[in-house]
Amino acid sequence: MEFEFLFEGAVKNLSLEKKGEGYIVREDDRVIEADIRPISPNILSLVIEGRSHTIHFARDGEALHLFLNGRVYTMQETSEESAASAGGGAKSREDMLKISAPMPGKVIKVCVEDGEEVRDKQTLVIVEAMKMENEVKAELDCRVKKICCESGNMVDVTTVLIELEEVDKDSGSS
C-alpha cells in the first residue's frame, strides 16, 4: 500500500508491505521491518529493531495526532494546497513559540513560570488525554513570555497553552 500525507508540515511518501507477521515500511531510501499490532482502538504496539514502542493516537478533524516517547506528531492526508505549502518539514519559528495542546484534554500541571528560561525538549505542560499524561515540550531554547492555562483547564488543539519568546544570546534578553 502506498500513502502520501503531511507529517509535521512535510509531505511524506510511505509504502507498507505485509511480510509474515510483520510489515516492511519504506520511506524514500529508508527500509524498516516493523511489527505493528493494535492494542485498543486508539493504541498501537510497534516493535522496530527489537525495541518496543506504544503509540497513542487521536483524530481531530482531518489531523491525526500521534503520541510517541513523550513527543506529539501530527499527520494528515495531503491536499494540493497543503502539499504546495509544505516547506521542507520544519515548523515556523512562530509555531514553535506558541505552544498548543496536542489534543483535547485537561491540563494536569504547568511545569514552568512566567519569565523562566527553558531549553529545547524541556517539559512545559502536562496534559491528560485518553487517560494518558502527555508532556508538552519546548522545541528550542527560549523564555516563557506568557502562561495561558492553569491546572484543571480543559483544552483542545487550538488552545495556546504557553507563549514563548526567543532569548538574545548576547544580552540575555529578547
C-alpha positions in Angstrom: 0.0 0.0 0.0 1.2 3.5 -0.9 0.5 6.5 1.3 1.1 10.2 0.9 0.5 12.5 3.9 1.6 15.6 5.7 3.8 14.8 8.7 4.9 17.8 10.8 4.4 20.0 7.8 6.4 17.9 5.3 5.0 15.7 2.5 6.0 12.1 3.1 5.6 9.1 0.8 5.4 5.8 2.6 4.8 2.2 1.5 3.6 -0.6 3.7 4.0 -4.2 2.7 2.9 -7.2 4.7 5.7 -9.7 5.4 4.9 -12.8 7.6 3.6 -11.5 10.9 5.1 -8.0 10.4 5.5 -5.3 7.8 8.1 -3.7 5.6 7.9 0.1 5.8 9.7 2.2 3.1 10.2 5.9 3.1 12.5 7.1 0.3 15.7 5.0 0.7 14.9 4.0 4.3 13.6 0.5 4.9 12.4 -0.7 8.3 10.9 -4.1 9.4 8.2 -3.5 12.0 5.7 -5.5 14.0 2.6 -3.4 14.3 -0.4 -4.6 16.4 -3.5 -2.9 17.7 -3.8 -2.8 21.5 -7.1 -0.9 21.6 -8.9 1.4 19.1 -6.5 4.3 19.8 -3.3 2.5 20.8 -0.8 0.5 18.7 2.2 -1.6 19.7 5.2 -1.0 17.5 8.3 -3.1 17.6 11.3 -1.9 15.5 14.8 -3.4 15.7 13.8 -5.2 18.9 12.6 -2.0 20.6 9.0 -1.9 21.7 7.1 1.4 21.4 3.5 2.3 22.3 1.7 4.8 20.1 -1.4 6.5 21.3 -3.3 8.4 18.7 -6.4 10.7 18.4 -8.1 12.2 15.4 -9.0 15.9 15.4 -10.9 16.7 12.2 -8.5 16.0 9.3 -5.5 15.7 11.6 -4.2 12.6 13.4 -2.1 13.3 16.5 0.4 10.5 17.4 2.0 10.4 20.9 5.3 8.5 21.0 8.1 8.7 23.6 6.8 12.0 25.1 6.5 13.8 21.8 3.5 14.6 19.7 3.5 14.2 15.9 0.7 15.4 13.6 -0.1 13.9 10.3 -3.0 14.3 7.8 -3.8 13.4 4.2 -2.3 15.7 1.7 -4.3 18.1 -0.5 -2.9 20.1 -3.4 -2.8 23.2 -1.2 -1.1 21.5 1.8 1.5 19.8 -0.4 2.3 23.1 -2.1 2.6 24.9 1.2 4.7 22.3 2.9 8.1 23.8 3.1 10.6 21.1 3.9 9.1 19.9 7.1 10.3 22.5 9.6 7.8 24.3 11.8 7.9 28.0 11.6 9.6 29.9 14.5 6.2 31.4 15.2 4.6 27.9 15.6 7.5 26.8 17.9 6.9 29.9 20.1 3.2 29.3 20.6 2.7 26.0 22.4 -0.7 24.5 21.8 -2.4 21.5 23.3 -1.5 18.3 21.4 -5.1 17.0 21.6 -8.3 17.7 23.6 -7.7 17.1 27.3 -7.1 18.5 30.7 -4.1 20.5 32.0 -2.7 18.4 34.8 0.4 20.6 35.6 2.2 23.7 34.4 5.9 23.0 34.8 7.3 26.5 34.2 6.8 30.1 35.3 6.5 33.4 33.5 9.9 34.7 32.5 11.7 31.4 33.1 14.3 30.4 30.5 13.7 27.0 29.1 15.8 24.6 27.0 14.9 22.5 24.0 12.9 19.4 24.9 12.1 20.7 28.4 8.6 19.8 29.6 6.4 22.9 29.8 2.9 21.5 30.5 1.4 18.1 31.2 -2.0 17.4 29.5 -4.1 14.4 30.3 -5.9 12.9 27.3 -7.4 9.5 26.8 -6.3 8.5 30.4 -2.7 9.2 29.5 -0.4 12.0 30.6 1.3 13.8 27.7 4.3 16.0 28.2 4.2 19.1 26.0 7.9 20.1 25.4 9.7 23.2 24.1 11.2 22.8 20.7 14.0 25.3 21.1 15.9 27.3 23.8 13.8 30.3 24.8 12.0 32.2 27.6 8.4 31.9 28.8 6.6 35.0 27.7 3.1 34.2 28.9 1.3 31.2 30.5 -2.2 30.9 29.1 -3.5 28.0 31.1 -3.6 26.6 34.6 -4.1 23.2 36.1 -7.6 21.9 35.7 -8.3 23.8 32.4 -10.0 21.8 29.7 -8.2 22.4 26.4 -8.3 21.5 22.7 -5.8 21.5 19.9 -6.4 25.2 19.1 -5.8 26.3 22.7 -2.5 28.1 23.2 -1.0 26.9 26.5 2.2 28.9 26.6 3.7 31.7 24.6 7.5 31.7 24.3 10.0 34.3 23.1 13.5 33.9 21.8 16.4 34.9 24.0 19.0 37.2 22.7 22.2 35.1 23.3 24.4 38.3 23.6 22.5 40.3 26.1 20.4 37.6 27.8 17.1 39.4 26.8 14.8 39.3 23.9 
